[in-house]
Amino acid sequence: MMSGLEIFENVVEIHAEVEDESASTKEQKMIEYVRSLKTLEDSMEPYKEQKRELKKEFKEQGWLTSDEISMTVKAFRMMNTKDFDFDEFTEVYESLAKLTGKI
């Protein structure tokens, strides 16, 4: 059975045979891009698995619920943006405080 990448490459190669040379170069760059993207995504997978395990552990231990984890991650991501919006952050904080019974 062919992988998604192999199928993509075959489709692009067939297309390139029909098109002119400049299109062929474009398709080759598309293949190159997809190969590089796949390599990056494959290398990120262990870290994604670590994130899933971390979330699972916190839920299993009863330390945080799915909603609390979600709100905490949202607050963390908001604080790390260039155009941090304090009002939006306050809303997320208040929602999190309500979830945890702090308000």
Biotite code that builds the C-alpha atoms (Angstrom):
import biotite.structure as struc

atoms = struc.array([
    struc.Atom([0.000, 0.000, 0.000], chain_id="A", res_id=1, res_name="MET", atom_name="CA", element="C"),
    struc.Atom([1.322, 3.427, -0.929], chain_id="A", res_id=2, res_name="MET", atom_name="CA", element="C"),
    struc.Atom([1.773, 6.147, 1.656], chain_id="A", res_id=3, res_name="SER", atom_name="CA", element="C"),
    struc.Atom([0.127, 9.531, 1.284], chain_id="A", res_id=4, res_name="GLY", atom_name="CA", element="C"),
    struc.Atom([3.480, 11.046, 0.347], chain_id="A", res_id=5, res_name="LEU", atom_name="CA", element="C"),
    struc.Atom([4.066, 8.436, -2.387], chain_id="A", res_id=6, res_name="GLU", atom_name="CA", element="C"),
    struc.Atom([0.598, 9.044, -3.828], chain_id="A", res_id=7, res_name="ILE", atom_name="CA", element="C"),
    struc.Atom([1.217, 12.803, -3.794], chain_id="A", res_id=8, res_name="PHE", atom_name="CA", element="C"),
    struc.Atom([4.547, 12.353, -5.561], chain_id="A", res_id=9, res_name="GLU", atom_name="CA", element="C"),
    struc.Atom([2.964, 10.125, -8.237], chain_id="A", res_id=10, res_name="ASN", atom_name="CA", element="C"),
    struc.Atom([0.186, 12.616, -8.921], chain_id="A", res_id=11, res_name="VAL", atom_name="CA", element="C"),
    struc.Atom([2.684, 15.462, -9.227], chain_id="A", res_id=12, res_name="VAL", atom_name="CA", element="C"),
    struc.Atom([4.927, 13.419, -11.538], chain_id="A", res_id=13, res_name="GLU", atom_name="CA", element="C"),
    struc.Atom([2.000, 12.545, -13.816], chain_id="A", res_id=14, res_name="ILE", atom_name="CA", element="C"),
    struc.Atom([0.963, 16.201, -13.856], chain_id="A", res_id=15, res_name="HIS", atom_name="CA", element="C"),
    struc.Atom([4.538, 17.264, -14.654], chain_id="A", res_id=16, res_name="ALA", atom_name="CA", element="C"),
    struc.Atom([4.662, 14.995, -17.708], chain_id="A", res_id=17, res_name="GLU", atom_name="CA", element="C"),
    struc.Atom([1.712, 16.856, -19.200], chain_id="A", res_id=18, res_name="VAL", atom_name="CA", element="C"),
    struc.Atom([2.848, 20.390, -18.261], chain_id="A", res_id=19, res_name="GLU", atom_name="CA", element="C"),
    struc.Atom([5.767, 22.452, -19.496], chain_id="A", res_id=20, res_name="ASP", atom_name="CA", element="C"),
    struc.Atom([9.182, 22.616, -17.838], chain_id="A", res_id=21, res_name="GLU", atom_name="CA", element="C"),
    struc.Atom([8.461, 25.626, -15.574], chain_id="A", res_id=22, res_name="SER", atom_name="CA", element="C"),
    struc.Atom([5.446, 23.836, -14.127], chain_id="A", res_id=23, res_name="ALA", atom_name="CA", element="C"),
    struc.Atom([7.621, 20.768, -13.655], chain_id="A", res_id=24, res_name="SER", atom_name="CA", element="C"),
    struc.Atom([10.053, 22.812, -11.577], chain_id="A", res_id=25, res_name="THR", atom_name="CA", element="C"),
    struc.Atom([7.141, 24.120, -9.500], chain_id="A", res_id=26, res_name="LYS", atom_name="CA", element="C"),
    struc.Atom([5.885, 20.589, -8.889], chain_id="A", res_id=27, res_name="GLU", atom_name="CA", element="C"),
    struc.Atom([9.353, 19.448, -7.884], chain_id="A", res_id=28, res_name="GLN", atom_name="CA", element="C"),
    struc.Atom([9.446, 22.267, -5.343], chain_id="A", res_id=29, res_name="LYS", atom_name="CA", element="C"),
    struc.Atom([6.047, 21.102, -4.083], chain_id="A", res_id=30, res_name="MET", atom_name="CA", element="C"),
    struc.Atom([7.435, 17.592, -3.588], chain_id="A", res_id=31, res_name="ILE", atom_name="CA", element="C"),
    struc.Atom([10.526, 18.994, -1.874], chain_id="A", res_id=32, res_name="GLU", atom_name="CA", element="C"),
    struc.Atom([8.322, 21.084, 0.420], chain_id="A", res_id=33, res_name="TYR", atom_name="CA", element="C"),
    struc.Atom([6.089, 18.133, 1.330], chain_id="A", res_id=34, res_name="VAL", atom_name="CA", element="C"),
    struc.Atom([9.102, 15.918, 2.052], chain_id="A", res_id=35, res_name="ARG", atom_name="CA", element="C"),
    struc.Atom([10.593, 18.585, 4.326], chain_id="A", res_id=36, res_name="SER", atom_name="CA", element="C"),
    struc.Atom([7.246, 19.144, 6.015], chain_id="A", res_id=37, res_name="LEU", atom_name="CA", element="C"),
    struc.Atom([6.839, 15.419, 6.640], chain_id="A", res_id=38, res_name="LYS", atom_name="CA", element="C"),
    struc.Atom([10.340, 15.254, 8.140], chain_id="A", res_id=39, res_name="THR", atom_name="CA", element="C"),
    struc.Atom([9.536, 18.141, 10.473], chain_id="A", res_id=40, res_name="LEU", atom_name="CA", element="C"),
    struc.Atom([6.179, 16.703, 11.504], chain_id="A", res_id=41, res_name="GLU", atom_name="CA", element="C"),
    struc.Atom([7.719, 13.286, 12.120], chain_id="A", res_id=42, res_name="ASP", atom_name="CA", element="C"),
    struc.Atom([10.401, 14.852, 14.324], chain_id="A", res_id=43, res_name="SER", atom_name="CA", element="C"),
    struc.Atom([7.729, 16.758, 16.291], chain_id="A", res_id=44, res_name="MET", atom_name="CA", element="C"),
    struc.Atom([5.677, 13.630, 17.035], chain_id="A", res_id=45, res_name="GLU", atom_name="CA", element="C"),
    struc.Atom([7.607, 12.563, 20.178], chain_id="A", res_id=46, res_name="PRO", atom_name="CA", element="C"),
    struc.Atom([6.989, 16.012, 21.677], chain_id="A", res_id=47, res_name="TYR", atom_name="CA", element="C"),
    struc.Atom([3.305, 15.844, 20.795], chain_id="A", res_id=48, res_name="LYS", atom_name="CA", element="C"),
    struc.Atom([3.127, 12.467, 22.501], chain_id="A", res_id=49, res_name="GLU", atom_name="CA", element="C"),
    struc.Atom([4.782, 13.953, 25.605], chain_id="A", res_id=50, res_name="GLN", atom_name="CA", element="C"),
    struc.Atom([2.117, 16.678, 25.669], chain_id="A", res_id=51, res_name="LYS", atom_name="CA", element="C"),
    struc.Atom([-0.652, 14.066, 25.416], chain_id="A", res_id=52, res_name="ARG", atom_name="CA", element="C"),
    struc.Atom([0.905, 12.032, 28.236], chain_id="A", res_id=53, res_name="GLU", atom_name="CA", element="C"),
    struc.Atom([1.288, 15.129, 30.428], chain_id="A", res_id=54, res_name="LEU", atom_name="CA", element="C"),
    struc.Atom([-2.359, 16.039, 29.954], chain_id="A", res_id=55, res_name="LYS", atom_name="CA", element="C"),
    struc.Atom([-3.441, 12.454, 30.603], chain_id="A", res_id=56, res_name="LYS", atom_name="CA", element="C"),
    struc.Atom([-1.397, 12.266, 33.823], chain_id="A", res_id=57, res_name="GLU", atom_name="CA", element="C"),
    struc.Atom([-2.825, 15.507, 35.217], chain_id="A", res_id=58, res_name="PHE", atom_name="CA", element="C"),
    struc.Atom([-6.354, 14.317, 34.450], chain_id="A", res_id=59, res_name="LYS", atom_name="CA", element="C"),
    struc.Atom([-5.785, 10.800, 35.860], chain_id="A", res_id=60, res_name="GLU", atom_name="CA", element="C"),
    struc.Atom([-4.290, 12.195, 39.061], chain_id="A", res_id=61, res_name="GLN", atom_name="CA", element="C"),
    struc.Atom([-7.306, 14.466, 39.421], chain_id="A", res_id=62, res_name="GLY", atom_name="CA", element="C"),
    struc.Atom([-5.092, 17.530, 39.549], chain_id="A", res_id=63, res_name="TRP", atom_name="CA", element="C"),
    struc.Atom([-6.856, 19.302, 36.659], chain_id="A", res_id=64, res_name="LEU", atom_name="CA", element="C"),
    struc.Atom([-9.946, 18.706, 34.526], chain_id="A", res_id=65, res_name="THR", atom_name="CA", element="C"),
    struc.Atom([-9.930, 18.936, 30.733], chain_id="A", res_id=66, res_name="SER", atom_name="CA", element="C"),
    struc.Atom([-11.548, 22.383, 30.966], chain_id="A", res_id=67, res_name="ASP", atom_name="CA", element="C"),
    struc.Atom([-8.967, 23.618, 33.472], chain_id="A", res_id=68, res_name="GLU", atom_name="CA", element="C"),
    struc.Atom([-6.115, 22.358, 31.300], chain_id="A", res_id=69, res_name="ILE", atom_name="CA", element="C"),
    struc.Atom([-7.657, 23.989, 28.239], chain_id="A", res_id=70, res_name="SER", atom_name="CA", element="C"),
    struc.Atom([-8.104, 27.344, 29.979], chain_id="A", res_id=71, res_name="MET", atom_name="CA", element="C"),
    struc.Atom([-4.589, 27.201, 31.448], chain_id="A", res_id=72, res_name="THR", atom_name="CA", element="C"),
    struc.Atom([-3.048, 26.506, 28.035], chain_id="A", res_id=73, res_name="VAL", atom_name="CA", element="C"),
    struc.Atom([-5.116, 29.299, 26.498], chain_id="A", res_id=74, res_name="LYS", atom_name="CA", element="C"),
    struc.Atom([-3.901, 31.763, 29.144], chain_id="A", res_id=75, res_name="ALA", atom_name="CA", element="C"),
    struc.Atom([-0.304, 30.628, 28.644], chain_id="A", res_id=76, res_name="PHE", atom_name="CA", element="C"),
    struc.Atom([-0.523, 31.063, 24.864], chain_id="A", res_id=77, res_name="ARG", atom_name="CA", element="C"),
    struc.Atom([-2.156, 34.484, 25.214], chain_id="A", res_id=78, res_name="MET", atom_name="CA", element="C"),
    struc.Atom([0.629, 35.741, 27.473], chain_id="A", res_id=79, res_name="MET", atom_name="CA", element="C"),
    struc.Atom([3.248, 34.625, 24.948], chain_id="A", res_id=80, res_name="ASN", atom_name="CA", element="C"),
    struc.Atom([1.798, 36.524, 21.991], chain_id="A", res_id=81, res_name="THR", atom_name="CA", element="C"),
    struc.Atom([3.251, 39.743, 20.666], chain_id="A", res_id=82, res_name="LYS", atom_name="CA", element="C"),
    struc.Atom([-0.068, 41.569, 20.823], chain_id="A", res_id=83, res_name="ASP", atom_name="CA", element="C"),
    struc.Atom([-1.088, 40.383, 24.292], chain_id="A", res_id=84, res_name="PHE", atom_name="CA", element="C"),
    struc.Atom([-4.607, 41.607, 25.146], chain_id="A", res_id=85, res_name="ASP", atom_name="CA", element="C"),
    struc.Atom([-4.922, 42.115, 28.897], chain_id="A", res_id=86, res_name="PHE", atom_name="CA", element="C"),
    struc.Atom([-8.743, 42.377, 28.743], chain_id="A", res_id=87, res_name="ASP", atom_name="CA", element="C"),
    struc.Atom([-9.030, 39.051, 26.939], chain_id="A", res_id=88, res_name="GLU", atom_name="CA", element="C"),
    struc.Atom([-6.558, 37.530, 29.391], chain_id="A", res_id=89, res_name="PHE", atom_name="CA", element="C"),
    struc.Atom([-8.686, 38.807, 32.292], chain_id="A", res_id=90, res_name="THR", atom_name="CA", element="C"),
    struc.Atom([-11.736, 37.090, 30.812], chain_id="A", res_id=91, res_name="GLU", atom_name="CA", element="C"),
    struc.Atom([-9.868, 33.789, 30.534], chain_id="A", res_id=92, res_name="VAL", atom_name="CA", element="C"),
    struc.Atom([-8.519, 34.186, 34.064], chain_id="A", res_id=93, res_name="TYR", atom_name="CA", element="C"),
    struc.Atom([-11.993, 34.831, 35.443], chain_id="A", res_id=94, res_name="GLU", atom_name="CA", element="C"),
    struc.Atom([-13.352, 31.774, 33.615], chain_id="A", res_id=95, res_name="SER", atom_name="CA", element="C"),
    struc.Atom([-10.546, 29.674, 35.043], chain_id="A", res_id=96, res_name="LEU", atom_name="CA", element="C"),
    struc.Atom([-11.154, 31.083, 38.518], chain_id="A", res_id=97, res_name="ALA", atom_name="CA", element="C"),
    struc.Atom([-14.830, 30.136, 38.257], chain_id="A", res_id=98, res_name="LYS", atom_name="CA", element="C"),
    struc.Atom([-13.927, 26.611, 37.156], chain_id="A", res_id=99, res_name="LEU", atom_name="CA", element="C"),
    struc.Atom([-11.634, 26.172, 40.138], chain_id="A", res_id=100, res_name="THR", atom_name="CA", element="C"),
    struc.Atom([-14.089, 27.745, 42.585], chain_id="A", res_id=101, res_name="GLY", atom_name="CA", element="C"),
    struc.Atom([-11.870, 30.758, 43.309], chain_id="A", res_id=102, res_name="LYS", atom_name="CA", element="C"),
    struc.Atom([-14.694, 33.163, 42.382], chain_id="A", res_id=103, res_name="ILE", atom_name="CA", element="C"),
])
